[in-house]
Amino acid sequence: MIKKKKLVFLTGTRAEFGKLKPLIRCLNDTDQCEVHLFVTGMHLLEKYGGTAREVLREFPNVYLYNNQAFGSRMDITLSNTIYGFGYYISEISPDLIIVHGDRVETLAGAIVGALNNILVAHIEGGELSGTIDELMRHSVTKLAHIHFVANEQAKKRIIQLGEIEENIIIIGSPDIDVMSSEDLPALENVCKHYNIDFDEHAILLYHPVTSELKKLKRSVKELIDAVIESGLNYVVIYPNNDPGCKILIEEYSKLDGLPNFKLFPSIQFESFLVLLKNAKFIIGNSSAGIREAPMYAIPTINLGSRQHNRFRHDSIFDVKEKGKMILKAITDISNNSYKFEPCYFFGNGGSALKFKEALNKKGFWDTKTQKQFLDLYDI
């Protein structure tokens, strides 16, 4: 009898868990893997809806670890996560650690795996953003042994970072599996569950830029004043728990009690996708406006520098964080019947199947944990 491979998925945010779910589900359906989840970060904060409960409802073998308080510094969160995840790994001895994206918890998971000679697989490396997130994402790439990327462009960037091409596997963005699923809930059921009684709506999702905290209060005030003046209906979702989140949530208090605003600490990923798919537009600086909205052909009002250097589509409108400019962009989109084609730059589905096939491919589990830098030039 072949011994099962033991895998650990690390998740620290609601959005990240939504992207990882298809990959976890496809492995839970096999007899070859024993899947575990290390759940930390925003999942454990009631301020953000305590989304760990969602993970516990859906999957077995879940370990909860509280690594932060509301508004914690990123360096403290990193050290706490390394400490907790390190002890956890020493207890269960996994064959593979799977991390996603560019969060502090992602970096911690990759560090622990690399230092303990355990294979690390990184989902969606090779992306650009232009903020501290990009530094963490590329750092994870250098610590990880296997790279599951969204497209050819991401693969080329990882090769530039000195990674071996045979360890880079294009699977697309896993969330597209969810986005294109026929099992998404109906809009009327989502609205009923979240008590959203709008005939039409836009989504507001704005995160602090950790390198621009000095101007955050002014920027978010300009945004809040503009959306209030627009008179439209908005579903507003709290930001990530990054430095500056307290400033943002304090400014959101101006929206409390206004009939055309609904504020939520968190919205379940599938429900969020349904709201996005049926929105007039999404406004803010979330990657959802860059990655998910274009696939649904929904316009994005992208504010500021957080998504600098990222992929651009005709449906994405870059706007400075100035109230008059924001209001003009909202008015233009509201008054024009823009028609965009769905964008499949990040894949067209089937990521989970490609992921599972890669794990079953001959030689995968023989990937060396002793990494070598691959020079592109003669030095």
Phi, psi and omega in degrees: 000131181283131179291134178295143173277136182260121183243143175237122171264132177254129179223137181234352181222161180297314183294317179299316179298321178300322179286326183281337186308314180300324181290319179295316182298319184292331179277330177293341180273003181247164177262003186267344186233147171247112189259132176236153177234129173257112189248124187212198173065221183298336179303330186265000183261120179296334177303333181251023173090003178055054187290355173302330180298324178296318179297315181296325179292329189265327188227149172275181175055049181254130177244125182261133179219120181274111186254359187199164169251172179300122178079019181299151173294147184293324181292324177292318178299319178300310183294321178298319182291318177302316181299308184291317182291325178300314178294320179299314180297322180294335180280318189257346176049069182284162174271336183208134173252132182242122180235161184230137164074227194219021182279165177302318180296326177299313179298318179299316180298319179293321178297313181298316180297313182298318183285343180252013175060039179247137178303134177240126174252131183248126179265130175065044167282177176078010179268162177246149174214327177092003179242189179301333178303321182295320178300317181291320181298313181290329175296319178297320178304317182288338179270334183280158181257332183229140188234115175260106189251167185277327187200180183294325180297316179295321178300316181297321179295322180291325174297321176300330180280005175090019181270151182284130188300323183293345178263011179246120188236122179276120178235356187081177178275123186300334182292342178294331174301320179285317183300324183265005183289144175278357182265005177297145181292160177286148181304317183297327178287322177296313181297322178293316181298320184262008177057046176259114186250028179277144172286326175213159187207160166243165179246134176246119181217106189228130181246151174292142171265112192295338179270001182230037186294332182296330181255006185298313184301317179293318182296315182288330176297317178301318180295311183298316179299322182291316182290326175296314182294332181295333179075005181274170178270137183227136165264117185250128181244136182302154179284173171296161181276056177262162174309132184103348183297328180296321178297315181298311184294326176297318178293326179296341180299338177295340182271346181301129177089348177283129189294339183261017176230133173239119183257137180224133173298325181198152174228134180306141192304312181298321178293321177300317180298321179295317178295321178294315182300333183252012182276155172291322177190169171242137181233142180141215180221026179282149175296342176300330178284341181262324187259305186278314184303317179298329179293327176273002181060035178262132180296147178238127168261101186265119188257135169073207192255356190299327180255025180303137178075000178281167178309142178236141179233161180302337183277356183257122181248114180276128186225138175290157183276061177238131187308313182295321179291320179296314181297321178297317179297318178298315181296317180299314181292322181292328185266353181245139178269074180292138176237116180243152174276143175302143184250130182243034180299328183261018177113172180228027176106174179080015181297319183297318179295317179296323178296312180296319179297323180295320180293333180268355183289142180302131177095347183303312185281000175262005178304132184283138175275344174276104187275153175235143176277128181263109179287137176269345184232157170285124185244000000 
